[in-house]
Protein backbone atom coordinates (compact mmCIF):
# COMPACT_ATOMS: atom_id res chain seq x y z
CA UNK A 1 0.00 0.00 0.00
CA UNK A 2 1.37 3.39 -1.01
CA UNK A 3 1.15 6.28 1.42
CA UNK A 4 0.62 9.70 -0.11
CA UNK A 5 2.85 12.34 1.46
CA UNK A 6 3.45 15.98 0.63
CA UNK A 7 6.91 16.99 -0.58
CA UNK A 8 7.89 18.24 2.88
CA UNK A 9 6.48 15.16 4.59
CA UNK A 10 8.44 12.96 2.19
CA UNK A 11 11.66 14.85 3.00
CA UNK A 12 11.04 14.32 6.72
CA UNK A 13 10.30 10.60 6.37
CA UNK A 14 13.32 10.14 4.08
CA UNK A 15 15.53 11.78 6.70
CA UNK A 16 14.11 9.58 9.47
CA UNK A 17 14.10 6.34 7.45
CA UNK A 18 17.59 5.35 8.61
CA UNK A 19 16.14 4.55 12.06
CA UNK A 20 18.62 6.80 13.84
CA UNK A 21 17.61 9.67 16.10
CA UNK A 22 17.58 13.09 14.42
CA UNK A 23 17.72 16.42 16.21
CA UNK A 24 14.81 18.82 16.12
CA UNK A 25 16.90 21.42 14.29
CA UNK A 26 17.74 18.93 11.54
CA UNK A 27 14.05 18.30 10.86
CA UNK A 28 13.15 21.99 11.11
CA UNK A 29 15.62 22.66 8.29
CA UNK A 30 13.48 20.46 6.02
CA UNK A 31 10.37 22.62 6.52
CA UNK A 32 10.41 25.28 3.77
CA UNK A 33 8.92 28.10 5.88
CA UNK A 34 11.57 29.04 8.45
CA UNK A 35 9.20 31.60 10.00
CA UNK A 36 6.62 28.93 10.87
CA UNK A 37 8.72 27.55 13.73
CA UNK A 38 7.98 24.45 15.78
CA UNK A 39 4.26 24.46 14.95
CA UNK A 40 4.83 23.70 11.25
CA UNK A 41 7.10 20.75 12.02
CA UNK A 42 4.68 19.47 14.67
CA UNK A 43 1.83 19.62 12.14
CA UNK A 44 3.85 17.73 9.52
CA UNK A 45 4.85 15.07 12.06
CA UNK A 46 1.23 14.65 13.21
CA UNK A 47 0.04 14.18 9.62
CA UNK A 48 2.83 11.68 8.89
CA UNK A 49 2.02 9.71 12.05
CA UNK A 50 -1.64 9.53 11.07
CA UNK A 51 -0.67 8.09 7.69
CA UNK A 52 1.99 5.57 8.81
CA UNK A 53 0.45 4.19 12.03
CA UNK A 54 -2.00 1.93 10.13
CA UNK A 55 1.10 0.46 8.43
CA UNK A 56 2.62 -0.49 11.82
CA UNK A 57 5.08 2.41 11.92
CA UNK A 58 5.44 5.56 14.01
CA UNK A 59 7.69 8.51 14.72
CA UNK A 60 8.77 8.72 18.32
CA UNK A 61 10.25 11.63 20.23
CA UNK A 62 13.13 10.96 22.60
CA UNK A 63 15.20 13.18 24.84
CA UNK A 64 18.87 12.33 24.38
CA UNK A 65 21.42 14.45 26.22
CA UNK A 66 18.66 16.97 26.96
CA UNK A 67 17.86 17.40 23.28
CA UNK A 68 14.61 16.45 21.61
CA UNK A 69 15.26 13.90 18.87
CA UNK A 70 12.94 11.99 16.55
CA UNK A 71 13.15 8.46 15.21
CA UNK A 72 11.09 6.45 12.69
CA UNK A 73 10.26 3.04 14.18
CA UNK A 74 8.38 -0.12 13.31
CA UNK A 75 5.78 -0.98 15.93
CA UNK A 76 5.94 -4.41 17.52
CA UNK A 77 2.19 -4.86 17.43
CA UNK A 78 -0.34 -3.21 15.18
CA UNK A 79 -3.97 -3.77 14.32
CA UNK A 80 -2.95 -5.01 10.85
CA UNK A 81 -0.57 -7.81 11.85
CA UNK A 82 -3.26 -10.31 12.82
CA UNK A 83 -2.08 -10.71 16.44
CA UNK A 84 -4.45 -10.38 19.38
C-alpha positions, 0 to 999 in steps of 0.5 A, spaced: 500 500 500 502 506 497 502 512 502 501 519 499 505 524 502 506 531 501 513 533 498 515 536 505 512 530 509 516 525 504 523 529 506 522 528 513 520 521 512 526 520 508 531 523 513 528 519 518 528 512 514 535 510 517 532 509 524 537 513 527 535 519 532 535 526 528 535 532 532 529 537 532 533 542 528 535 537 523 528 536 521 526 543 522 531 545 516 526 540 512 520 545 513 520 550 507 517 556 511 523 558 516 518 563 519 513 557 521 517 555 527 515 548 531 508 548 529 509 547 522 514 541 524 509 538 529 503 539 524 507 535 519 509 530 524 502 529 526 500 528 519 505 523 517 504 519 524 496 519 522 498 516 515 503 511 517 500 508 524 496 503 520 502 500 516 505 499 523 510 504 523 510 511 528 515 517 529 517 517 536 520 523 540 526 521 545 530 526 549 537 524 548 542 528 552 537 533 553 535 534 546 529 532 543 530 527 537 525 523 533 526 516 530 522 512 525 520 506 528 516 499 526 511 498 531 511 491 535 504 490 534 499 493 530 492 492 528 494 489 521 498 484 523 493 479 525 495 478 532 491 479 538 
